[in-house]
Amino acid sequence: ITRRWRKLVKRSSDDYALAHDNAELDYYARVVDRAKTAKNYYNYGSALLDLNRYAEALEQFDRVIALDVSNGNTYFNIGVCYEHLDNLTKAEEYYLKALSIDPDDEETINHLNRLYQKTKGT
């Protein structure tokens, strides 16, 4: 009985997570439809990034940059997307853009260092 119960709980938990994720994306899509602001595009892109939907997240982050070129977090997130899509050259480019806005951002520095370690042998 315990094994069966665990399976049911896990399935229920997975179903809840999927429903929550879909509801969150639907919410952000509706917000963007109503007000096309850099903040709304950023939030939608971040939600997509959290779900590993990198190409879709890039579209939203590109819209942020079109409206606000001073948001270092957006450049960082674009770098993360490109890194996950194995476009390490683009990832480096955007991490460096993020650092040009905030040179002391430790998370960006760490990602860039990790990226350099990945590409060291190539």
C-alpha positions as CSV (number, residue, x, y, z in Angstrom):
1,I,0.0,0.0,0.0
2,T,2.8,2.4,0.8
3,R,4.4,2.2,-2.6
4,R,1.1,2.7,-4.3
5,W,0.3,5.7,-2.1
6,R,3.7,7.3,-3.0
7,K,3.0,6.8,-6.7
8,L,-0.4,8.5,-6.3
9,V,1.1,11.4,-4.3
10,K,3.9,11.9,-6.9
11,R,1.5,11.8,-9.8
12,S,-0.8,14.3,-8.0
13,S,2.2,16.5,-7.3
14,D,3.4,16.4,-10.9
15,D,-0.1,17.2,-12.2
16,Y,-0.3,20.1,-9.8
17,A,3.1,21.5,-10.9
18,L,2.1,21.2,-14.6
19,A,-1.2,23.0,-14.0
20,H,0.5,25.7,-11.9
21,D,3.2,26.3,-14.6
22,N,0.6,26.5,-17.4
23,A,-1.6,28.9,-15.3
24,E,1.5,31.0,-14.6
25,L,2.4,31.3,-18.2
26,D,-1.2,32.0,-19.2
27,Y,-1.2,34.8,-16.6
28,Y,2.0,36.4,-17.9
29,A,0.8,36.1,-21.5
30,R,-2.4,37.9,-20.7
31,V,-0.5,40.6,-18.7
32,V,1.8,41.2,-21.7
33,D,-1.3,41.4,-24.0
34,R,-2.7,44.1,-21.9
35,A,0.4,46.1,-21.2
36,K,3.5,45.7,-23.4
37,T,6.1,46.9,-20.9
38,A,9.7,45.9,-20.3
39,K,8.7,44.6,-16.9
40,N,5.9,42.5,-18.2
41,Y,8.1,41.0,-20.9
42,Y,10.8,40.4,-18.4
43,N,8.5,38.5,-16.0
44,Y,7.1,36.4,-18.8
45,G,10.6,35.6,-20.1
46,S,11.7,34.7,-16.6
47,A,8.8,32.3,-16.2
48,L,9.6,30.6,-19.5
49,L,13.3,30.4,-18.5
50,D,12.3,28.7,-15.2
51,L,10.5,26.1,-17.3
52,N,13.6,25.6,-19.5
53,R,11.8,27.0,-22.5
54,Y,14.8,28.9,-23.7
55,A,14.0,29.9,-27.2
56,E,10.6,31.3,-26.1
57,A,12.3,33.1,-23.2
58,L,14.8,34.7,-25.6
59,E,11.9,36.2,-27.6
60,Q,10.5,37.9,-24.5
61,F,14.0,39.1,-23.3
62,D,14.6,40.6,-26.8
63,R,11.4,42.6,-26.3
64,V,12.7,43.8,-23.0
65,I,16.0,45.0,-24.6
66,A,14.0,46.8,-27.3
67,L,12.3,48.8,-24.6
68,D,15.1,49.0,-21.9
69,V,18.7,48.6,-22.8
70,S,19.9,49.3,-19.2
71,N,18.5,46.1,-17.6
72,G,21.5,44.0,-16.7
73,N,19.4,41.1,-15.5
74,T,17.9,40.7,-18.9
75,Y,21.3,40.4,-20.5
76,F,22.3,37.8,-17.9
77,N,19.1,35.8,-18.6
78,I,19.8,35.9,-22.3
79,G,23.2,34.6,-21.6
80,V,21.7,31.8,-19.6
81,C,19.3,30.9,-22.4
82,Y,22.1,30.8,-24.9
83,E,24.3,28.7,-22.6
84,H,21.6,26.1,-22.3
85,L,21.0,26.2,-26.1
86,D,24.8,25.5,-26.4
87,N,25.5,28.8,-28.2
88,L,28.5,29.6,-25.9
89,T,29.7,32.5,-28.0
90,K,26.4,34.3,-27.7
91,A,26.2,33.4,-24.0
92,E,29.6,35.0,-23.4
93,E,28.5,38.1,-25.4
94,Y,25.5,38.6,-23.2
95,Y,27.2,37.9,-19.9
96,L,29.8,40.5,-20.8
97,K,27.0,43.0,-21.6
98,A,25.5,42.2,-18.2
99,L,28.8,42.9,-16.6
100,S,29.2,46.2,-18.5
101,I,26.1,47.4,-16.6
102,D,26.9,45.8,-13.3
103,P,30.6,44.9,-13.1
104,D,30.3,43.5,-9.6
105,D,27.4,41.0,-10.2
106,E,28.8,37.8,-8.7
107,E,26.3,35.5,-10.3
108,T,27.2,36.8,-13.8
109,I,30.9,36.6,-13.0
110,N,30.4,33.0,-11.8
111,H,28.5,32.0,-14.9
112,L,31.1,33.6,-17.1
113,N,33.9,31.8,-15.3
114,R,32.1,28.5,-15.7
115,L,31.6,29.2,-19.3
116,Y,35.3,29.8,-19.8
117,Q,36.0,26.5,-18.0
118,K,33.7,24.8,-20.4
119,T,35.4,26.3,-23.5
120,K,38.9,26.0,-22.2
121,G,39.6,22.8,-24.0
122,T,38.0,23.9,-27.3
